[in-house]
Amino acid sequence: MKDLLISHVADIDGVSPVILMKLCKIDFDYELKDIYEVEEYFNELLETNLNIYNNIYIVDLTISDNIYKKINNSIYKEKFKVFDHHKTHIHAKEYKYVTLDLEECGSSIFYKYLNKKYKFKKNVKEYIEHVKNIDLWLWVEKNDKLAKELSDLFTIYGKTKYIDEIYKKLKTKRKFKLNKFENNILKLEQDKIDRYILKKEQDMIIIKYKNYKAGLIFNERYKSELGNTLSIKNPELDFIIMINLSGGISFRTNKDIDLSEIAESLGGGGHKKSCGAPIPNEYKEKLINEIFKGCEILGNKENYNG
């Protein structure tokens, strides 16, 4: 039987478990989900026939108590194995099939699990360390430039090409590094990022929220670098709020503030200094109706038949 991997779609910590399983030559299906898709996806998944899967791996995603109750009452409970590192997932530590470690990233926890059986090459270990450094934002203090470049490469390539290209590199025994073409496009990308951050800082709105002073911006790209750079450049602000109507809300800070509590209150979660929350569809509909007064919302592209 094959396995099923369910992981986070948003960054290299989420997609790297796919690469690890490909390197193990495991027969598997995979699904990459954003945080706002998790609840609905698992509700539907647990209503389907999962007998075709031997193991169901969940990596780098926080699951609600409601979903855990359904898993625990399911005939498929023994198939599930969860690997995560988010503070807002602590409620699940009592379950034997859940592995939580707040000092690691999702991929590094999953790597340790798989490595017991499959014994990865040294270059894979090096790669996972880069993933951990960018996901926990350790790359600056560790001077891990390659970690930052991998994150940028993910933005350029997109999830499918990134998985394919990194897999090709790691299946050899050679030291992990980027090629000349990748280095050239990364230089161009950094110029774009610098211009983007400058423009967004100019457009930033200062708000007071829950006794904090925050900078609010609307953006669709580079949320980690944007949020962290603006936190450093604007020390008078407690944290940065980034709103992406397609993807949700992201929070970043370099202060000793637990932003995960704010994210949880909005239906999201994550780490103390880096977290996010979904934007409910009804809020998007209210915005549309406020701008285009009197309009009729017929549905999105996926479910509208014209």
Buried (B, 14 or more C-beta within 10 A) or exposed (E): EEBBBBBBBBBBBBBBBBBBBBBBEBEBEBBBBBBBBBBEBBEEBBEEEBEEBEBBBBBBBBBBEEBBEBBEEBEBBEBBBBBBBBBBBEBBEEBEBBBBEEEBBBBBBBBBBBBEEBEBBEBBEBBBBBBBBBBBBBBBEEEBEBBBBBBBBBBBBEBEEBBEBBBEBBBEEEEBEBEEEBEEBBEEBBEBBEEBBEEBBEEBEEEEEEEBEBBBBEBEBBBBBBBBBBBEEBEEBBBBBBBBEEBBBBBBBBEEBBBBBBBBEBBBBBBBBBBBBBBEEEEBEEEEEEEEEEEEEEEEEEEEEE
